[in-house]
Structures are given as C-alpha cells and as structure tokens.
Amino acid sequence: MHIRVASPPVKYPCYMGINIPTREELIANKLNADALAKELGADSLVYLSLEGLKTAVQSGIPNPAGKKTGHCTACLNGQYPVDLLDW
C-alpha cells in the first residue's frame, strides 16, 4: 500500500483562526514520511510539496490589477503573514 497526501505536512500551529495543536502534538514533527509509513503499515508515504499545493490552488484565480494571489501557508512552513508578537 502506498499513501499519497494531497497536502504538505502540517508542522506548525495556526494562529489565524484554525484550531491546530501545538508543534509537539503534530505527527509530522515526530515522524518523517518513511517512519510514518512504517507506523501505518504502508510501503511508502509521500506528501504534496508546498510549491505543488500553491500551483494547484492558485491555478485559474484571476489576478486583478497586478495584486499577488496567495494563501496563508504558515501551518506548513512556519512563515506567518504577521508578526506574532503583535497578536
């Protein structure tokens, strides 16, 4: 059995309104893809890359007046769109 996940691994909590556990509670911070596959009894586990996700969700979205189209990916890469000290 091979597992393909249609998202990059979630490694960071969301402070923007989605209730995501702490980093310590997220499995992607405890086990890499190979170890998680073994834990699940799978032959392999592969996540979608962050760039692959961005390409998939931005395809066909109009970009009026040259504005940058984007989505928050902080829970995937730890780069929050605002300084968390301001919260």
MOTAKA-V568527 format. One line per field, one symbol per residue. ss: DSSP state (h for helix, s for strand, l for the rest). phi: phi as a letter, one per 30 degrees, with the letter a starting at -180 (. if undefined). psi: psi as a letter, one per 40 degrees, with the letter a starting at -180 (. if undefined). Layout:
BEGIN
ss: ???
phi: ???
psi: ???
END
This chain:
BEGIN
ss: lsssslllllllllllllllllhhhlhhhlllhhhhhhhhlllssssllhhhhhhhhhlllllhhhlllllllhhhhllllllhhhl
phi: .bcbcdadddbbdccckcdcededcddddcbdedddedddicdabbcddddddedddcdidebdhidddabdbedcbicddbddddd
psi: hhhhhfiihheiiheeehghiiddehdeedhidddddddefidihhiiidddddddeehehigifeihhiihfdedeegieihdde.
END
